[in-house]
Amino acid sequence: MKVKFKPIDYKNGKLRIIDQTALPQKLQYIDITDYRRLGTAIRNMELRGAPLLGIAGAYGLVLGTCDFNEENFDKFYMLFQNIKDHLAATRPTAVNLFYTLNRMEKVVLESNEKSIGTVKKILKTEADKIYKEDLELSEKIGIHGSKLIKNNDVILTHCNAGGLATSGLGTALAVLFTSKAQNKKFRVFATETRPLLQGARLTTWELLKYNIDATLICDSMAAYAIKKKSINKIIVGADRIARNGDTANKIGTYNLAILAKFHKIPFYIAAPSTTFDFSLKNGESIPIEERKKEELISCNGHATAPPKVNVFNPAFDVVPNNLITGIITEAGILLHPFSKSFKKLS
Ligand code: MRU
């Protein structure tokens, strides 16, 4: 499938990203030439979404080391590690970022006897590979997941698991884009996704770009919409999946999984293998990012709550594996028991 936009593009020491905070008003780009600026873009969510964070991390290492010209591997590696630590400290939950940072480190360490020019080329090649692989993973997720979509389905999705969160096709939304390309007739409900509105601002923008019948609801309307609008499936993305299938995704995903169970409709996660963290036994140990208070007490610069109020602002929650019907991956749709089906990923 052809992607309709490029959320990230690296050329000659410059990383061009779509400024996701400007959408849907403007499709504007930010040119980044300093890895510290990339760190800020990640924290500010100018760029976000688990797989895209991974791709950005890889290019951040290319960007940060591209001007190093001394023939000294130890010094090069020290710089590399500083950049890696800087980027790793931006957002803790999506494992994709750590997966790519570690993968880049592995290729550097394997090249310690090569010239610095060659090491830099190897790094760029690896980042390009990560980018391309992500696109292929998305395509496969789209193809496998589209088998679940039938004519007249009404699907609910949350946050943004679309092209903007990957190298261009998405995970949960790749399923919908692929189904649309197969001429299936279905409707999609997108939750607004408070507090940063990724669903309202980004998912509906993408769905309309692909001519998908899209309806926006605010998060608290989900139960009523499932009941009244015949929603018969929920498909969302993921930021980290533990060994037992417990899944961290945007705050509010757990609510939706409970609603799916209550209404007896299937609840699917769509995610590539790069979002699985087999080092974690279960979701209890997934680090959950807590974001700043300002995101909850104001909207577009206007106060929406008294500034002195206490705020709890976790960016993610964890869905227990028993609420998940299946996980749509590049290796197929993984069903229970996950201890068996996850073996398909290795
Ligand atoms: O805080 P965000 O916008 O980075 O959170 C994104 C999500 O939770 C997505 O659902 C997830 O990363 C899947 S992206 C294909």
Residues whose N, C-alpha, C, O or C-beta is under 5 A from the ligand:
A	BS01	MRU	R48 G49 A50 P51 H158 C159 N160 A161 G162 A165 T171 Q198 G237 A238 D239 N249 K250
